């Protein structure tokens, strides 16, 4: 049974405290050493890739980018709780989930570089392309889950949405549909405290976003989003519940966007340095690292070696991306929307081909 936690802000579900200590030892999930290391290494890789992407964009070498810094805990906890057969309907700030579930940094960088090939997924990876249309990943997730139910598979669809995305109609439409039809859907709200520059207290009168599950008639939980173990256990429980045919769940992961909304944003306009410093002490990477060191699974020496390796990999990856450029064949813009191009798409492509001939 999925546990419904209190929707009060002072009742956030937490297993690891800010220093990586177990506050609820009896709740510690049984995760193998291999998986725990994959979770941490993926988060660390994502953090360094994020920092480099910001630098590349500032140098004029990449388009607008949406950093994930501070939200790695939510993302690796969610990704690790999923199985390969499950579907993921993402928002545009899900780097750690994308990497954990088998996407390459090369493809992710290609997307933010402006190359259409960046939306292609490796064979067998059930991640949908990045969705920039706020809230629509909820409806898409409900559609995928309905298809899974009709086909009688045991796939579960997980979607993520920001706190601002819960103000959009499609969030309510998609979750209501999922609730009414008992679909295998798990929604994870990454509450990073700001919808661009709008703080949560100006985005909703509800004390939490988790309690919005009450209106849908589905279980809900409020979890510390900077605690990968708490996120993992909560999402895992919700997925298992969905897989057994018990319907949708909604989870709010309480976290913080440590960087700008995108590279076009200046957070110093709407939040204080004191606030940022307070949240920096809750950094999910520091917390998880301390936990692993205490378990004897990780060390400062291993971290130093790993950082050296990934810094080189990230740099070489971006060099490859730059060598490709943003140019693609015209047909590539049309041929990946469906498994096979529809007559309408073929017609649009041919019309554009003729237009390009005329303007040359």
C-alpha positions, 0 to 999 in steps of 0.5 A: 500500500502506498503510504500517504504522508501528511501534506504539512511542510513540517512533515516532509518524509526524510531518511537522510539528514543534511549531513548524510546521517540516517534519521530513520534507519528502519526506513533505509531502502535495500539498494545494492552498492552497485546501484548506490554508486551508479546513482551518485556517480550519475548525479556527480557527472550531471552536476559537472556537465551542467556547470560546463554547459553554463560555461559553454553557453556564456562563451556563445557556444551553446543555445539557452540552457536549463541547469539542473544544479540542486535537483539531482537528488530528486532525479537520481532517486526517481530514475533508480526506482524505475525499471527499464521497461517503464516509460518516462515523460520528462520536463526540460530539466531532467538531466540526471534522469536522462543520463541514468536511464541510458541517454548519452551526454552527446545527445543531450548536448546536441539538443541544447546546441540546437541539433535535431538529432539530440532528440533521438533516443538509443534503442530500448530507452523508453524516454520521451524527448524533452518537453518544453510545453509546460505541463503537457508531459502529464497528458502524454504520460496519461496517454502512454499509461492508457496504452499500456493498460489496453495492451495489458503490459506491466509498464508504468509511466513516470512524469516530472513537472515543476511547481510552476507546471502544476498551475497549467491546465494539462497537469489537472487534465492529465492527472484526472484522466489517470485517476479516473481510469486507474492508470499506471502513472506516477507524477513527481513534482520537482518543487524547486521553489520558483516558477522562473521568478515566481515563488511558490507562495504566489503560485498557489494558496495550497500549503503544499503541492502534494495535497493536490492529490486529494482532489484527484482521489489518489495517494500523495506524498511529500518527500525531501527532494534532496534526499535520494533515499527518501525519493527512491523509496517513495517513488518505488512504492508508488511504481509498485502500486501502479504496476499492481493495477492500483492506479496513479499517485502524486509525489512532491519532492521539496528541493531547490534550484541552485542555479538560474531558471535558464541561462537567460535568467538572473535569480539575484533579482528575485531571491537573496544570497542568504536564501541560496546559502541556506539551501546550499547546506542541503546540497543533495550531492554532499548529503549522498556523498557523506552517506556513501563514505560512512558506508565504506562505498566511496572515498575522497580519493575515488572522487578525485579520480572520478572527477578527473575522468569525467571532466575529460569525457565532458570536454571531449563530448562537447568537442564532438558536438561542436564538430557536428554543428546545428545543421541536419538534413531537412528530412530529419526534422520530419521523419522522427515525429512518428514511426513512419511519416504520415501523408501530411508530414510528407506533404509539408516536407515536400512543400518546404523543399520546393520553397528552399529551391525557390529562395536559392 
